[in-house]
């Protein structure tokens, strides 16, 4: 009985990790990873690993990191995001940070976080539109 409980707990833990940081394909070559809630050491590590694996598996060009669901940004989480951005660049991709609120912008500007040469957008929509354009596609309104 104890072994069954342990196995089930491990299964649920894996499921929670997978659901807590989904990697969502938007269009060919473009992925979004929405961040929600607070991040522990394990969760940041998991987020980086899963994002890199899925980015490679999907043969993506762009990864949009969506901060819309993050209330506060601690330096540890931002450090993890910076590590992911560097790792994605090392394998030939590019990251954008989207969904940045006014409070997050203030936090970032007061910190030692370096966002040089990283495209940032206040909304996911703007980031997706930019990534689509960078990926060589064009969004046109259908004629009625």
N, C-alpha and C positions, 0 to 999 in steps of 0.2 A: 504494500500500500504506500509506504513512504517513497519507494522508488518511482511509482506512478505519479505521485504528487510532484516530485522533483522533475520528472520528464515533462509533465504538463506545464510547470512553472517555466522551464526553459523554452518550451514552444511558445508560450504566451509572451515571454520576454523578447523573443525573436520577432514575433508579430508586431509588438508595440514598437520596436525599433524600425521595422519596415514602414509602418503606418505613420510614424512620427516625422519622417522626412521622405515624402514620396518624390520620385523623379518623374516628371510629366513631359512626354513628347508633345510639342506644339505643332511643329511642321518638320519636314525633312531637315535634319541638321540642327534643330533648335530644341533645347530642353529647358524646363523650368523646375527649380527646386524651391517650393514654398517652405519657409522656416516658420515654425509656430512654437510659441512658449519660450521657456528658458532652456539653456543648454548646459549639461554637465560635461565632465571630461569625456565620459564614455559616449555621450550623444554627439559631441563635436567630432570625435574620432570616427564614429560610425557615419556621420554626415559626409565627411571628407572621403572616406573609403567608398561608400555607396555611390556618391556623385561621380568619382573618378571611374569606377567600374562601369557604371551605366553610360557615362559619356563615351568611353572607349567602345563598349558593346554596341551602342547605337550609331557609332561613327559620326558623332555630332561635331558641329563647328562652334556652336555657341551654347553657353550655360547661363541662364538668367537666375540669379539668386534673389528670391523675393522676400523682402523683410516686412511685408504688410502685416503678418501675424506675430511679429516680435514687438513686445511692449518696450523693453529697455535693452540697450546693447551694452553688455559688459565687454571689457577689453579682451577677455578670454575668448568669447564668441567671435569678436572681430578678428582676433589673431587667427582663429580657425578658418575664417572666411578668407583672410589673406593667404594662408597656406594653400587653400583649395585653388584660389585664383592663380597662384604661382605654379601649382601642379598642373592645372589645365593648360597654362601657357607652355609648360615644358613638353606637353604632348601635342602641341600645335593648335590648341583651341583658344577661345576667348570667353571671358566672363563679364557679365554686366550685373550691376546691383540695382534692383528695382524695388519700388514700394517704400522708398525712404520718406519717413514723416519729418515734419519740421523739428520735432523733439530729437529724433535720431540724428538729423543733420547737425543740430547743436551739439549733441554728445560727441559725434565724430569730429567736429571741428575743434572741440576742446581737448581731444585726446591726441596721442602720438600716432594714431592710425594714418598710414600713408595710402591714399587712393589715387596717386598720380597715374595717369594713363589708363584709368579704369572708367569706363562709361557708367554713369549713374543716371537713374530716371526716377521721378517721383511716383510713377504708376507702372504697373505691369504692362498695361496696354502700350505705353510709349516705348518701353523696352522691347516688346515683341515686334512692334512696327519697325523699329530700328534694326533689329536682328534679321527680320524678313528682308529688308532692303539690303543689308550687308551680305546676306546669303544669295543675292542676285535675283530675288523675286520682287514682284510688284503687286500691291493690293489695289484693286480697282473696284469701284462701285459698279454693280451690274446695271446695265441700261434697262429701263423699264418701258 
